[in-house]
Structure formats: C-alpha cells, structure tokens
C-alpha cells in the first residue's frame, strides 16, 4: 500500500523541526584559565567582580578598538593584564584617540604585551619584578604591598613603573619603587599600573586572609575615568586566551548529532530511496526521540562535579603562587596536588618554614 501524502509530509515536517530545534539550542561557551584576567572570566583570575562593581558608577561596555571607533564622545579604555599583545592597527587607533584628547587610558599590566603601545605613546616600558625581601619561600616573595592615596592592598608578581616626563606617581610599593604613574596627554588621562592582579577576583575579593584589593582597584579606575558618568568606560575583552565549549539542550543537541550522522551515512544511498523511505529512515535513526520529547531538558551525567571544579581552581591558585608549572589540558587535581606538595617541601628545605 502506498503511504499517504499527509503522512509523508508530517514525517518530513517532524524531521525538519527536530533538525532546526537541535541546532538552534546549541550554544558556545568560552572557558578561561584562572590566570586570565578577562572581564567575563568568573574564575579566581578573572576581573568579573571588578567590572560588576565598576558598572555601578559608569556605563561599562566590554569591547575592543572597533568599539572605540564607534564612540562619538570621550571614553575611557581599560586594558588589564592582556594574554596577547596588541597589533599595529589597534595601537594606532588608541594612540590617535589619546593624542586628540578623546580617550582616557588605564593600562594595568606586568607583562610585556603592552610594551609597544607604551613606547608609541612616548612612555617608558615597565621595569623589573618587585620582590618582598622580608619573606623567604612559599611563593610569598612575589606578594608585595601597594599603597594608593591612603588605600593599601597586596599585589602579586608586580613590576615597577618608571616615571616618565610629566608623569605623577599615584601609587607606590612599600619602600620599593613606583607602582602607578598618571600622565596628561593633550587632555587625556593615561594611567599606567605595574600590576593586574589587584583587579583579579581572588585578590579583589580577598584571598587566604589577605585584605581585599577592591578599594585600590576602584580608586585607580576612577582616577583614569574621572567623575563624569556620561562618558562610557570600555573594558578590553579581545586579548585573552580561551577554549570554546559547546553547550545547549543536551538531548536535542544529541538528537541533532544523531540525525546529522544518519544523513551522512545515508548520503550514498539517498538516490536509491524514495522520499518516504528516506524521511522514515532519518526519524527512526534517532530512536530515543519520543523519550527525549518527554524530558527535553535533562542533561547527561558529567564526569566533573562542582566540588572537583572548586578543588582544581584552588589548586591552580596555589600552583601559580608556588611557581609550579601546569601541563597542557585540564589538570588532574591529585597529580597537581602532588606537585604542589613536592614544590613546597623543596622550598622549605632551601628557605626554611614560610611565614604565615
């Protein structure tokens, strides 16, 4: 008996709906390492808490130099601990806006990724790393105090900021050089800070009993942006490394994959099949779909638990503090903990017990 045209159309319609639904529910999520000071990284190294607080005073926008070109009023641009350097075109755009008095600029960076931008602005590049000479071992020798206008905070792996012509020291390390310098370039405020960690979540919110760096970070941001709330503050989010993970309504996403695989396997036979048979084969190929439609938002079991994720994040912080190198890919907490213990014992043998 020949299938009814109505049934054929219905089968094809269901197949099309499932294809469209499955693909539309797939989303991509950026995954950052804890060290990345990206403004959308909620992890220990991200600056999401700082940006959230800054948004209470200013109209904060996440963007890049393309965003800057679209602004028709004076703006403030924040570059905090970029993972990658700026290219020639980006530097040209920033320098032009600064020198025409249309862009305030805050650079908080202990790496060399903003060195070319500083030189193009006619400013000296960052100097050497600051060490805490009163501490021996344990990674705490990289923790130094920074003081700004009566506010104090701890900074990690910070560098000195040379004071160029016309520059004003606004922050200093305790008895160890300049931490931040403010310039006025043709009416634009340019603030150079030798550390990005004071903006990072783990220090910004307080880490391991240390006083939160919140007041220092917000003081510096306001110093660069000024008091005008009508001017946008653009936080750079285009110079950070990340991995992309696919997420979505997992059952329907799985159905989409199943149907796609079925289509691929049937490609060589499609010409031999009638439209009715082909449609039926595609639907039957994803046998679980009736059950899926009953529980469309159930997710598959994940190998990682929230507790495991938290443990990994804390271990990564300790690894960085102690200078323990991490291998490629997602770290194994047991292996990382073993390396941290070995490193701590080695430091203790060389330097004695670490102070609390």
C-alpha positions as CSV (number, residue, x, y, z in Angstrom):
1,X,0.0,0.0,0.0
2,X,1.4,3.4,-1.0
3,X,1.9,5.8,2.0
4,X,-0.4,8.7,2.3
5,X,1.0,12.1,1.2
6,X,-0.2,13.5,4.5
7,X,1.9,11.0,6.5
8,X,4.9,11.7,4.2
9,X,4.6,15.5,4.8
10,X,4.2,15.0,8.5
11,X,7.3,12.8,8.8
12,X,9.4,15.3,6.8
13,X,8.0,18.2,8.9
14,X,8.9,16.4,12.2
15,X,12.4,15.8,10.9
16,X,12.9,19.4,9.9
17,X,11.6,20.7,13.2
18,X,14.0,18.4,15.1
19,X,16.9,19.5,12.9
20,X,16.2,23.2,13.4
21,X,15.4,22.8,17.2
22,X,18.6,20.8,17.9
23,X,20.9,23.2,16.0
24,X,19.3,26.4,17.5
25,X,19.7,25.2,21.1
26,X,23.5,24.6,20.7
27,X,25.5,27.4,22.2
28,X,29.2,28.1,22.6
29,X,30.8,28.9,25.9
30,X,34.2,30.4,26.5
31,X,36.3,28.7,29.1
32,X,39.2,30.7,30.5
33,X,42.2,29.5,32.7
34,X,42.2,31.0,36.2
35,X,45.2,33.1,35.2
36,X,43.3,35.0,32.5
37,X,42.1,38.5,33.7
38,X,39.3,38.5,31.2
39,X,36.3,40.7,32.3
40,X,34.0,37.8,31.5
41,X,36.1,35.2,33.4
42,X,34.3,34.5,36.8
43,X,37.2,32.3,38.0
44,X,39.8,33.4,40.5
45,X,42.0,35.2,37.9
46,X,39.2,36.9,36.1
47,X,38.1,40.5,36.6
48,X,34.3,40.0,36.6
49,X,33.8,41.2,40.2
50,X,35.7,44.4,39.5
51,X,33.7,45.1,36.3
52,X,30.4,44.4,38.1
53,X,31.3,47.0,40.8
54,X,32.6,49.5,38.2
55,X,29.2,49.3,36.4
56,X,27.6,50.9,39.5
57,X,29.4,54.2,38.7
58,X,29.9,54.1,35.0
59,X,28.3,52.9,31.8
60,X,30.6,49.9,31.3
61,X,31.0,48.3,27.9
62,X,33.0,45.2,27.0
63,X,34.7,45.8,23.7
64,X,37.9,46.4,21.6
65,X,39.3,49.1,19.4
66,X,36.4,48.6,16.9
67,X,34.1,49.7,19.8
68,X,36.3,52.7,20.3
69,X,36.0,53.8,16.7
70,X,32.2,53.8,17.1
71,X,32.2,56.1,20.1
72,X,31.5,59.8,19.4
73,X,32.2,61.1,22.8
74,X,35.2,61.0,25.1
75,X,35.6,57.5,26.6
76,X,37.9,55.6,28.9
77,X,39.6,52.4,27.8
78,X,40.8,49.8,30.3
79,X,43.5,47.2,29.4
80,X,44.1,44.8,32.3
81,X,46.7,42.0,32.1
82,X,46.2,41.0,28.4
83,X,47.2,37.5,27.4
84,X,48.2,38.6,23.9
85,X,49.8,41.8,22.6
86,X,48.0,44.5,20.7
87,X,48.6,44.7,16.9
88,X,49.8,47.7,14.9
89,X,46.3,48.7,13.9
90,X,44.9,48.6,17.5
91,X,47.9,50.6,18.7
92,X,47.4,53.2,16.0
93,X,43.7,53.7,16.9
94,X,44.4,54.0,20.7
95,X,47.3,56.4,20.2
96,X,45.3,58.6,17.8
97,X,42.4,58.9,20.2
98,X,44.6,59.6,23.2
99,X,46.6,62.3,21.4
100,X,43.5,64.1,20.2
101,X,42.2,64.2,23.8
102,X,39.3,61.9,23.2
103,X,40.4,58.8,25.2
104,X,41.4,58.2,28.8
105,X,43.5,55.1,29.2
106,X,44.3,52.7,32.0
107,X,47.0,50.1,31.4
108,X,47.5,47.6,34.3
109,X,50.0,45.1,33.1
110,X,53.0,43.2,34.5
111,X,53.8,41.5,31.2
112,X,55.4,42.9,28.0
113,X,52.1,42.7,26.0
114,X,51.5,46.5,26.2
115,X,55.2,47.5,25.8
116,X,54.8,48.6,22.1
117,X,51.7,50.7,23.0
118,X,53.6,52.4,25.8
119,X,56.6,53.2,23.5
120,X,54.3,54.5,20.8
121,X,52.7,56.9,23.4
122,X,56.2,58.1,24.2
123,X,56.1,56.5,27.7
124,X,58.8,54.2,29.3
125,X,58.0,50.5,29.4
126,X,57.6,48.5,32.6
127,X,60.6,47.8,34.8
128,X,61.7,44.7,36.7
129,X,59.6,42.5,39.1
130,X,59.2,43.7,42.7
131,X,60.1,41.2,45.4
132,X,59.2,41.0,49.0
133,X,62.6,40.7,50.6
134,X,61.1,40.1,54.1
135,X,59.7,36.7,53.1
136,X,61.6,33.6,52.2
137,X,60.0,30.9,50.0
138,X,56.5,29.6,49.6
139,X,55.8,32.0,46.7
140,X,55.1,34.8,49.1
141,X,58.2,36.6,47.9
142,X,56.0,37.7,44.9
143,X,53.4,39.2,47.2
144,X,54.1,43.0,47.7
145,X,52.1,45.8,49.3
146,X,50.9,48.6,47.1
147,X,49.7,51.9,48.5
148,X,47.5,54.4,46.7
149,X,46.1,57.6,48.3
150,X,45.7,56.1,51.8
151,X,44.5,52.7,50.4
152,X,46.6,49.6,50.7
153,X,46.4,46.2,49.0
154,X,48.5,43.1,48.2
155,X,49.7,42.7,44.6
156,X,51.2,39.5,43.0
157,X,54.2,39.4,40.6
158,X,54.1,43.2,40.2
159,X,56.6,45.3,38.3
160,X,57.9,48.8,38.8
161,X,56.6,51.7,36.6
162,X,59.3,54.2,35.6
163,X,58.1,57.8,35.9
164,X,58.5,59.5,32.6
165,X,58.5,63.2,31.8
166,X,55.3,64.9,33.1
167,X,54.2,61.8,35.0
168,X,52.9,61.9,38.6
169,X,53.4,59.0,40.9
170,X,50.0,58.0,42.4
171,X,50.8,54.6,43.9
172,X,54.0,53.0,45.3
173,X,55.2,49.7,46.5
174,X,56.2,49.6,50.2
175,X,59.8,51.1,50.1
176,X,60.4,49.6,46.7
177,X,59.6,51.9,43.9
178,X,56.7,53.4,41.9
179,X,53.6,51.2,41.3
180,X,51.4,53.6,39.2
181,X,52.0,56.8,37.2
182,X,49.4,59.2,35.8
183,X,50.1,61.3,32.7
184,X,48.1,64.0,30.9
185,X,48.5,63.7,27.2
186,X,46.7,66.5,25.3
187,X,43.8,66.4,27.8
188,X,43.6,62.6,28.0
189,X,44.4,60.9,31.4
190,X,46.8,58.0,30.9
191,X,47.3,55.8,34.0
192,X,50.0,53.1,34.0
193,X,49.9,50.5,36.7
194,X,52.5,47.8,37.2
195,X,50.1,45.0,38.2
196,X,46.9,43.5,37.1
197,X,46.3,41.0,40.0
198,X,44.7,43.7,42.2
199,X,41.8,43.7,39.7
200,X,41.6,39.9,39.7
201,X,38.8,38.2,41.6
202,X,41.0,36.3,44.0
203,X,42.8,39.4,45.3
204,X,39.9,41.9,44.6
205,X,37.6,39.8,46.9
206,X,40.4,38.8,49.4
207,X,42.5,35.7,49.2
208,X,43.8,33.4,52.0
209,X,43.1,36.0,54.7
210,X,44.6,39.0,52.8
211,X,42.7,42.3,52.7
212,X,40.7,42.7,49.5
213,X,42.2,45.0,46.9
214,X,38.8,46.4,46.0
215,X,39.4,49.9,47.2
216,X,42.7,50.2,45.4
217,X,41.4,48.8,42.1
218,X,38.3,51.1,42.1
219,X,40.4,54.1,43.1
220,X,42.6,53.6,40.1
221,X,39.7,53.1,37.7
222,X,38.0,56.3,38.9
223,X,41.4,58.2,38.7
224,X,41.6,57.2,35.0
225,X,37.9,57.6,34.1
226,X,37.2,60.8,36.1
227,X,33.9,61.9,37.7
228,X,31.8,62.2,34.6
229,X,29.2,59.4,34.4
230,X,28.1,60.4,31.0
231,X,31.3,59.0,29.4
232,X,31.4,55.3,28.7
233,X,34.1,53.0,30.2
234,X,35.2,50.4,27.7
235,X,36.9,47.3,29.2
236,X,39.0,45.4,26.7
237,X,37.9,41.8,26.2
238,X,39.7,40.9,23.0
239,X,43.2,40.0,24.2
240,X,42.5,36.9,26.3
241,X,43.1,33.3,25.5
242,X,40.2,30.8,26.0
243,X,38.8,27.4,24.9
244,X,35.3,27.1,23.3
245,X,32.9,24.5,24.7
246,X,29.6,23.6,23.0
247,X,26.6,23.7,25.3
248,X,22.9,23.5,24.9
249,X,19.8,21.4,25.5
250,X,21.8,18.2,25.6
251,X,19.1,15.7,24.5
252,X,18.1,17.7,21.5
253,X,21.7,18.5,20.7
254,X,22.4,14.8,20.8
255,X,19.4,14.2,18.5
256,X,20.8,16.8,16.1
257,X,24.1,14.9,16.1
258,X,22.3,11.6,15.6
259,X,20.3,12.9,12.7
260,X,23.3,14.5,11.1
261,X,25.3,11.3,11.3
262,X,22.3,9.4,9.9
263,X,22.2,11.8,7.0
264,X,25.9,11.4,6.3
265,X,25.6,7.6,6.3
266,X,22.6,7.7,4.0
267,X,24.2,10.0,1.6
268,X,25.5,7.3,-0.7
269,X,22.1,5.5,-0.7
270,X,19.8,8.6,-0.8
271,X,19.4,8.4,-4.6
272,X,18.2,4.8,-4.3
273,X,15.5,5.6,-1.7
274,X,12.0,7.1,-2.2
275,X,11.4,10.3,-0.3
276,X,9.0,8.5,2.1
277,X,11.6,5.9,2.9
278,X,14.4,8.4,3.4
279,X,12.2,10.5,5.8
280,X,11.3,7.4,7.8
281,X,15.0,6.3,8.0
282,X,16.0,9.7,9.3
283,X,13.4,9.7,12.0
284,X,14.0,6.1,13.0
285,X,17.8,6.7,13.1
286,X,17.3,8.7,16.2
287,X,15.2,6.1,18.1
288,X,15.3,7.9,21.5
289,X,13.4,11.0,20.3
290,X,10.0,10.1,21.7
291,X,11.6,9.8,25.2
292,X,13.6,12.9,24.6
293,X,10.5,15.0,23.9
294,X,9.1,13.8,27.3
295,X,12.2,15.1,29.2
296,X,13.8,17.7,26.9
297,X,15.9,19.4,29.4
298,X,17.6,16.5,31.2
299,X,21.4,16.6,31.0
300,X,23.8,13.7,30.7
301,X,25.9,12.9,33.8
302,X,29.1,14.9,33.9
303,X,32.4,13.5,35.0
304,X,33.3,16.6,36.9
305,X,31.4,17.8,40.0
306,X,31.2,21.3,41.4
307,X,33.4,20.2,44.3
308,X,36.0,18.8,41.9
309,X,35.9,22.1,39.9
310,X,36.4,24.1,43.0
311,X,39.3,22.0,44.2
312,X,41.0,22.4,40.8
313,X,40.6,26.2,40.9
314,X,42.1,26.4,44.4
315,X,45.0,24.1,43.4
316,X,45.7,26.2,40.3
317,X,46.0,29.3,42.5
318,X,48.4,27.5,44.8
319,X,50.4,26.2,41.8
320,X,50.8,29.7,40.4
321,X,51.8,31.1,43.8
322,X,54.5,28.4,44.2
323,X,55.7,28.6,40.6
324,X,54.5,25.0,39.8
325,X,54.3,24.5,36.1
326,X,51.0,23.1,34.8
327,X,50.9,20.7,31.9
328,X,48.6,21.1,28.8
329,X,44.9,20.3,29.0
330,X,42.6,20.1,32.1
331,X,44.7,19.4,35.2
332,X,44.2,16.3,37.3
333,X,43.7,17.5,40.9
334,X,45.5,14.6,42.5
335,X,48.6,15.0,40.3
336,X,48.6,18.8,40.7
337,X,48.4,18.4,44.5
338,X,51.3,16.0,44.5
339,X,53.4,18.5,42.5
340,X,52.5,21.3,44.9
341,X,53.5,19.3,47.9
342,X,56.8,18.4,46.3
343,X,57.5,22.0,45.5
344,X,56.5,23.2,49.0
345,X,58.9,20.7,50.6
346,X,61.7,21.7,48.3
347,X,61.2,25.4,49.1
348,X,61.1,24.6,52.8
349,X,64.4,22.8,52.6
350,X,66.0,25.7,50.9
351,X,64.5,28.6,52.7
352,X,63.1,27.3,56.0
353,X,59.5,27.4,57.0
354,X,57.3,30.0,55.2
355,X,55.7,32.7,57.4
356,X,52.0,32.8,57.9
